[in-house]
């Protein structure tokens, strides 16, 4: 009985925390990438991953390529660029509702 209650409390707390964090991030990270920008970033990430696998680049440069590829993949997926946010820049058109 105690184990069942503990699991229930854990489930409730973890889901509550998930919704609080998700809501906070939604307000913190407003989308600032247009669809064309997302496509360009995705293509750049794919090219960088191909260069990483081709091994035609210096070994020290390999992991920096992988880092930038991961950065472009994540920002493309989230439609949010922290660099654009810091610079106050956006390629996304603002809708009337925002």
Backbone bond lengths (Angstrom), bond angles and torsions (degrees), N, CA, C in turn:
res aa  C-N    CA-C-N  psi(-1)  N-CA   C-N-CA  omega(-1)  CA-C   N-CA-C  phi
1 X - - - 1.452 - - 1.534 110.91 -
2 X 1.331 116.11 -43.59 1.462 120.39 -179.15 1.526 110.07 -64.94
3 X 1.328 116.51 -40.17 1.457 120.36 -179.56 1.533 110.67 -65.05
4 X 1.317 116.85 -38.35 1.458 120.51 178.55 1.529 110.79 -65.39
5 X 1.340 117.47 -41.59 1.463 121.00 178.03 1.526 111.04 -66.13
6 X 1.309 117.21 -37.84 1.458 121.65 179.11 1.522 110.20 -64.00
7 X 1.326 116.45 -42.53 1.461 120.12 178.77 1.527 110.70 -65.18
8 X 1.308 116.41 -39.05 1.458 120.61 179.40 1.529 110.72 -65.14
9 X 1.320 117.08 -43.85 1.464 121.50 178.07 1.528 110.11 -63.79
10 X 1.328 116.88 -43.67 1.458 120.96 178.64 1.527 110.34 -60.92
11 X 1.335 116.59 -45.05 1.453 121.57 178.82 1.524 111.00 -59.33
12 X 1.310 117.47 -47.31 1.459 122.38 -179.17 1.534 111.20 -62.97
13 X 1.327 116.64 -46.14 1.473 120.57 -178.62 1.525 111.53 -66.02
14 X 1.320 117.39 -41.83 1.460 119.79 -177.95 1.532 110.79 -67.41
15 X 1.326 117.57 -39.13 1.454 119.47 179.24 1.529 111.66 -72.23
16 X 1.299 116.69 -35.92 1.459 119.68 176.54 1.524 109.99 -64.25
17 X 1.315 116.63 -44.46 1.462 121.17 178.18 1.522 110.47 -62.26
18 X 1.331 117.43 -40.66 1.460 120.99 178.28 1.525 110.75 -59.49
19 X 1.327 117.80 -46.88 1.459 120.70 -178.32 1.528 112.07 -67.68
20 X 1.323 117.63 -35.22 1.465 120.58 178.24 1.524 109.91 -66.68
21 X 1.320 117.20 -46.53 1.465 120.98 -179.48 1.522 110.41 -66.24
22 X 1.328 116.81 -42.55 1.456 120.57 -179.95 1.526 110.94 -62.10
23 X 1.323 117.42 -42.48 1.452 121.79 179.01 1.532 110.79 -65.34
24 X 1.328 116.91 -41.32 1.459 121.69 178.90 1.524 110.82 -63.21
25 X 1.327 116.71 -45.98 1.457 120.29 -179.09 1.525 111.69 -67.13
26 X 1.321 116.29 -33.10 1.457 119.24 178.82 1.529 110.86 -63.04
27 X 1.326 117.00 -39.38 1.463 120.15 178.96 1.529 111.40 -78.67
28 X 1.323 116.49 -30.02 1.455 120.54 -179.07 1.530 111.72 -75.26
29 X 1.312 115.99 -42.75 1.456 121.04 -174.17 1.527 110.30 -105.39
30 X 1.295 117.00 87.19 1.464 121.30 175.47 1.526 108.11 -81.05
31 X 1.311 116.18 138.11 1.462 120.38 -177.75 1.529 109.73 -61.06
32 X 1.329 116.22 131.09 1.454 120.19 179.48 1.531 112.78 -131.93
33 X 1.333 117.26 15.26 1.458 121.21 178.18 1.525 110.07 -116.02
34 X 1.321 115.96 130.42 1.463 120.72 174.63 1.530 108.99 -76.43
35 X 1.318 116.10 165.32 1.468 120.05 -179.31 1.520 111.97 -61.24
36 X 1.337 117.77 -38.76 1.460 119.31 179.50 1.525 110.70 -65.57
37 X 1.320 116.77 -34.46 1.466 121.19 178.53 1.530 110.08 -68.33
38 X 1.303 116.60 -38.43 1.464 120.91 177.82 1.524 111.04 -64.09
39 X 1.331 116.80 -41.19 1.466 121.26 179.52 1.527 110.29 -65.80
40 X 1.321 117.16 -43.12 1.467 120.91 178.07 1.528 110.16 -61.44
41 X 1.314 117.46 -45.06 1.465 120.89 179.40 1.524 111.30 -63.12
42 X 1.314 117.30 -40.33 1.461 120.84 178.74 1.524 110.79 -63.77
43 X 1.328 117.08 -42.41 1.471 120.37 177.98 1.523 111.96 -66.11
44 X 1.323 116.97 -40.71 1.472 120.00 177.15 1.533 109.81 -62.40
45 X 1.312 116.89 -41.36 1.465 120.57 178.94 1.525 110.97 -62.43
46 X 1.321 117.22 -41.74 1.465 120.27 178.95 1.524 111.43 -65.57
47 X 1.322 117.44 -39.20 1.476 120.50 177.10 1.530 109.79 -64.46
48 X 1.327 117.51 -43.03 1.466 120.28 179.53 1.523 111.66 -64.36
49 X 1.327 117.07 -37.46 1.469 120.09 177.45 1.523 110.36 -66.85
50 X 1.328 117.28 -39.10 1.468 120.48 176.60 1.527 111.11 -64.00
51 X 1.324 117.43 -41.04 1.472 120.49 176.52 1.519 111.30 -64.30
52 X 1.324 116.66 -36.49 1.465 120.67 178.08 1.528 110.49 -63.19
53 X 1.326 116.48 -41.93 1.469 120.27 -177.76 1.520 112.95 -79.27
54 X 1.322 118.48 -20.28 1.462 120.07 -177.83 1.527 112.18 -75.96
55 X 1.329 117.35 -21.00 1.474 123.15 179.49 1.524 112.53 59.66
56 X 1.313 117.90 23.71 1.459 120.17 176.54 1.524 111.42 -89.99
57 X 1.325 115.69 -0.88 1.460 122.11 -178.72 1.527 108.35 -106.26
58 X 1.324 116.39 155.09 1.456 122.90 177.57 1.530 110.38 -54.07
59 X 1.314 116.40 144.12 1.468 121.74 -176.43 1.530 112.20 -60.21
60 X 1.311 118.21 -35.50 1.462 121.15 -179.21 1.530 111.72 -70.51
61 X 1.311 115.94 -25.28 1.452 120.65 179.82 1.529 112.18 -83.12
62 X 1.339 115.84 -18.87 1.467 120.49 -176.30 1.520 112.97 -55.77
63 X 1.318 116.50 -50.19 1.456 119.09 -174.40 1.526 112.78 -74.64
64 X 1.317 116.57 -26.11 1.461 117.51 173.90 1.529 110.03 -70.08
65 X 1.344 117.62 -36.14 1.464 120.63 174.70 1.521 110.71 -62.61
66 X 1.319 115.84 -42.41 1.457 120.18 179.34 1.527 111.17 -65.50
67 X 1.327 117.12 -38.52 1.459 120.95 177.78 1.531 110.93 -62.41
68 X 1.333 116.84 -47.58 1.463 120.03 179.80 1.528 111.51 -66.42
69 X 1.321 116.58 -35.94 1.468 119.44 176.84 1.526 110.28 -62.84
70 X 1.314 116.53 -42.99 1.467 120.54 178.20 1.523 110.86 -64.87
71 X 1.326 116.77 -41.00 1.469 121.08 177.85 1.532 110.42 -60.05
72 X 1.338 116.43 -47.00 1.466 119.71 -179.20 1.524 111.80 -66.91
73 X 1.321 117.37 -35.91 1.468 119.59 177.69 1.526 111.21 -65.03
74 X 1.324 116.61 -45.26 1.465 120.32 -178.02 1.520 110.87 -67.64
75 X 1.325 117.75 -44.68 1.466 119.31 -179.86 1.523 111.18 -66.61
76 X 1.316 117.37 -34.10 1.458 120.49 176.93 1.525 110.49 -66.36
77 X 1.318 117.05 -41.23 1.463 121.42 -179.94 1.531 111.43 -67.15
78 X 1.326 117.21 -41.58 1.463 121.46 -176.41 1.532 113.78 -84.37
79 X 1.319 117.68 -12.01 1.472 122.80 -174.31 1.523 111.30 57.79
80 X 1.303 115.82 31.95 1.462 121.39 -177.45 1.522 109.21 -140.93
81 X 1.330 115.27 128.82 1.458 120.85 175.77 1.526 108.90 -117.04
82 X 1.337 117.42 118.60 1.460 118.96 178.49 1.531 112.44 -64.60
83 X 1.320 117.71 -30.04 1.464 120.57 177.96 1.527 109.99 -66.90
84 X 1.334 116.57 -44.25 1.468 119.75 176.23 1.522 110.45 -61.05
85 X 1.309 116.10 -39.29 1.462 120.49 -179.11 1.524 111.16 -64.69
86 X 1.323 116.95 -41.83 1.470 120.63 178.48 1.530 111.79 -64.60
87 X 1.329 115.81 -35.42 1.460 120.37 -179.23 1.525 112.62 -86.56
88 X 1.329 117.35 -5.94 1.458 121.02 -178.89 1.518 112.22 71.12
89 X 1.313 116.39 30.81 1.454 122.79 -174.99 1.519 109.81 -110.85
90 X 1.317 117.91 146.33 1.458 122.25 177.72 1.514 109.19 -149.40
91 X 1.329 116.43 137.45 1.458 120.37 174.59 1.521 110.71 -99.68
92 X 1.293 116.30 -4.08 1.464 122.15 -178.31 1.526 109.88 -89.03
93 X 1.329 116.30 134.41 1.447 120.44 175.34 1.514 108.84 -73.42
94 X 1.299 117.11 133.96 1.466 121.11 179.32 1.507 109.58 -80.76
95 X 1.335 115.59 132.00 1.460 119.58 178.63 1.515 110.14 -83.64
96 X 1.325 116.59 169.72 1.452 121.94 -178.11 1.531 111.14 -66.75
97 X 1.344 117.10 -31.48 1.469 121.08 -176.91 1.517 113.41 -73.35
98 X 1.328 118.31 -17.72 1.465 119.40 -174.49 1.475 111.90 -87.98
